[in-house]
Amino acid sequence: MYLTQQLTLIQITAQCLGFI
C-alpha cells in the first residue's frame, strides 16, 4: 500500500511538471 501511495505521488508530480 505504501508503495502504491508513493507511485501515485510520483505520477501527480510528473503530471504537474508536465503542465509546467
Biopython code that builds the backbone (N, CA, C, O; Angstrom):
import numpy as np
from Bio.PDB.StructureBuilder import StructureBuilder

atoms = [
    (1, "MET", "N", (0.843, -1.206, 0.000)),
    (1, "MET", "CA", (0.000, 0.000, 0.000)),
    (1, "MET", "C", (0.878, 1.255, 0.000)),
    (1, "MET", "O", (0.596, 2.235, -0.690)),
    (2, "TYR", "N", (1.947, 1.193, 0.794)),
    (2, "TYR", "CA", (2.836, 2.359, 0.864)),
    (2, "TYR", "C", (3.454, 2.617, -0.504)),
    (2, "TYR", "O", (3.567, 3.762, -0.941)),
    (3, "LEU", "N", (3.856, 1.530, -1.179)),
    (3, "LEU", "CA", (4.480, 1.678, -2.495)),
    (3, "LEU", "C", (3.488, 2.315, -3.460)),
    (3, "LEU", "O", (3.852, 3.176, -4.260)),
    (4, "THR", "N", (2.227, 1.884, -3.377)),
    (4, "THR", "CA", (1.208, 2.431, -4.276)),
    (4, "THR", "C", (1.054, 3.929, -4.052)),
    (4, "THR", "O", (0.949, 4.701, -5.006)),
    (5, "GLN", "N", (1.042, 4.334, -2.785)),
    (5, "GLN", "CA", (0.885, 5.759, -2.471)),
    (5, "GLN", "C", (2.058, 6.541, -3.040)),
    (5, "GLN", "O", (1.874, 7.625, -3.593)),
    (6, "GLN", "N", (3.259, 6.000, -2.906)),
    (6, "GLN", "CA", (4.450, 6.688, -3.405)),
    (6, "GLN", "C", (4.359, 6.827, -4.914)),
    (6, "GLN", "O", (4.657, 7.890, -5.459)),
    (7, "LEU", "N", (3.949, 5.761, -5.594)),
    (7, "LEU", "CA", (3.838, 5.799, -7.051)),
    (7, "LEU", "C", (2.818, 6.851, -7.456)),
    (7, "LEU", "O", (3.020, 7.572, -8.432)),
    (8, "THR", "N", (1.720, 6.942, -6.707)),
    (8, "THR", "CA", (0.685, 7.931, -7.022)),
    (8, "THR", "C", (1.252, 9.335, -6.898)),
    (8, "THR", "O", (1.013, 10.184, -7.757)),
    (9, "LEU", "N", (2.007, 9.583, -5.826)),
    (9, "LEU", "CA", (2.600, 10.911, -5.622)),
    (9, "LEU", "C", (3.556, 11.222, -6.763)),
    (9, "LEU", "O", (3.600, 12.352, -7.249)),
    (10, "ILE", "N", (4.315, 10.232, -7.187)),
    (10, "ILE", "CA", (5.276, 10.435, -8.284)),
    (10, "ILE", "C", (4.519, 10.788, -9.561)),
    (10, "ILE", "O", (4.921, 11.690, -10.297)),
    (11, "GLN", "N", (3.427, 10.078, -9.821)),
    (11, "GLN", "CA", (2.634, 10.340, -11.024)),
    (11, "GLN", "C", (2.072, 11.752, -10.996)),
    (11, "GLN", "O", (2.110, 12.455, -12.006)),
    (12, "ILE", "N", (1.548, 12.173, -9.846)),
    (12, "ILE", "CA", (0.982, 13.520, -9.715)),
    (12, "ILE", "C", (2.069, 14.560, -9.944)),
    (12, "ILE", "O", (1.854, 15.552, -10.642)),
    (13, "THR", "N", (3.239, 14.327, -9.351)),
    (13, "THR", "CA", (4.359, 15.263, -9.511)),
    (13, "THR", "C", (4.755, 15.343, -10.977)),
    (13, "THR", "O", (4.980, 16.433, -11.503)),
    (14, "ALA", "N", (4.839, 14.201, -11.636)),
    (14, "ALA", "CA", (5.220, 14.158, -13.048)),
    (14, "ALA", "C", (4.203, 14.941, -13.879)),
    (14, "ALA", "O", (4.580, 15.676, -14.792)),
    (15, "GLN", "N", (2.925, 14.788, -13.565)),
    (15, "GLN", "CA", (1.882, 15.498, -14.303)),
    (15, "GLN", "C", (2.025, 16.997, -14.100)),
    (15, "GLN", "O", (1.908, 17.768, -15.051)),
    (16, "CYS", "N", (2.278, 17.415, -12.859)),
    (16, "CYS", "CA", (2.442, 18.844, -12.548)),
    (16, "CYS", "C", (3.623, 19.392, -13.339)),
    (16, "CYS", "O", (3.529, 20.466, -13.932)),
    (17, "LEU", "N", (4.727, 18.663, -13.350)),
    (17, "LEU", "CA", (5.922, 19.114, -14.074)),
    (17, "LEU", "C", (5.602, 19.194, -15.561)),
    (17, "LEU", "O", (6.075, 20.093, -16.256)),
    (18, "GLY", "N", (4.798, 18.253, -16.047)),
    (18, "GLY", "CA", (4.436, 18.232, -17.461)),
    (18, "GLY", "C", (3.631, 19.473, -17.821)),
    (18, "GLY", "O", (3.859, 20.085, -18.865)),
    (19, "PHE", "N", (2.687, 19.845, -16.953)),
    (19, "PHE", "CA", (1.859, 21.019, -17.228)),
    (19, "PHE", "C", (2.713, 22.274, -17.218)),
    (19, "PHE", "O", (2.501, 23.189, -18.014)),
    (20, "ILE", "N", (3.688, 22.312, -16.303)),
    (20, "ILE", "CA", (4.552, 23.492, -16.209)),
    (20, "ILE", "C", (5.512, 23.442, -17.399)),
    (20, "ILE", "O", (6.351, 24.329, -17.553)),
]
sb = StructureBuilder()
sb.init_structure("model")
sb.init_model(0)
sb.init_chain("A")
sb.init_seg("    ")
for serial, (resi, resn, name, xyz) in enumerate(atoms, 1):
    if name == "N":
        sb.init_residue(resn, " ", resi, " ")
    sb.init_atom(name, np.array(xyz, "f"), 0.0, 1.0, " ", f" {name:<3s}", serial, name[0])
structure = sb.get_structure()
